């Protein structure tokens, strides 16, 4: 599957540096082969999945042939709901 980053996720990931960035990119690449590896979310986040890389939470959606990265947030930050839209 193709990995697609929303504009918000790209802005989020800019704050990640060093070895954690390498681990994060490796795990996101795995989503292309194993999109169901992250648990599903519920409540207002229904339809999203998440994976953790250290203290970083990656929130994503699985579409027909792509994985859309919605947010990349430090675990201490409130997630906040940012829907993935086509124009992002």
C-alpha positions in Angstrom: 0.0 0.0 0.0 1.0 3.6 -0.6 1.8 5.8 2.4 0.2 9.3 2.1 1.1 12.1 4.6 -1.4 14.8 5.3 0.0 18.4 5.5 -0.7 18.3 9.3 1.3 15.1 9.7 4.2 16.5 7.8 4.3 19.6 10.0 4.0 17.3 13.1 6.9 15.0 12.0 9.3 18.0 11.5 9.8 18.1 15.3 11.1 14.5 15.4 14.9 14.2 15.1 17.8 11.8 15.5 17.4 8.1 16.0 13.7 8.4 16.9 13.1 9.8 13.4 14.8 6.8 11.9 12.7 4.4 14.0 9.5 6.3 13.2 10.1 6.2 9.4 10.9 2.5 9.5 7.7 1.8 11.4 5.6 3.9 9.1 7.1 2.1 6.1 5.9 -1.2 7.7 2.4 0.2 7.5 2.6 -0.2 3.8 2.9 -3.9 4.2 0.9 -4.4 7.4 -1.7 -1.6 7.6 -3.7 -3.4 10.3 -0.8 -3.6 12.7 -2.0 -0.7 14.8 -5.1 -1.1 17.0 -8.3 0.6 16.0 -9.4 3.7 17.9 -13.0 4.3 19.1 -15.2 7.2 20.1 -14.6 10.3 18.0 -11.5 8.6 16.5 -13.5 5.7 15.0 -12.0 4.8 11.6 -8.5 5.6 12.7 -5.7 3.3 13.9 -2.6 4.2 15.9 1.0 2.9 16.4 3.5 4.0 19.0 7.2 4.6 18.3 8.8 5.4 21.7 6.7 8.3 23.0 5.4 9.2 19.5 1.9 8.3 18.5 1.1 8.0 14.8 -2.6 8.2 14.0 -3.6 6.9 10.5 -6.4 5.6 8.4 -6.5 2.8 5.9 -8.2 3.5 2.6 -8.6 1.3 -0.5 -4.9 1.2 -1.5 -3.3 3.7 0.8 -2.4 4.4 4.4 -3.0 8.1 5.3 -0.9 9.4 8.1 -3.1 11.9 10.0 -1.0 13.0 13.0 2.4 12.4 14.5 2.3 13.5 18.2 4.4 13.2 21.3 2.4 11.0 23.7 2.3 13.8 26.3 0.4 16.1 23.9 -3.3 15.9 23.7 -4.3 14.1 20.5 -7.1 16.4 19.3 -9.3 15.3 16.4 -7.9 16.3 13.0 -9.9 14.6 10.3 -8.0 13.5 7.2 -9.3 15.4 4.3 -8.6 15.0 0.6 -7.1 18.5 0.4 -4.5 17.8 3.1 
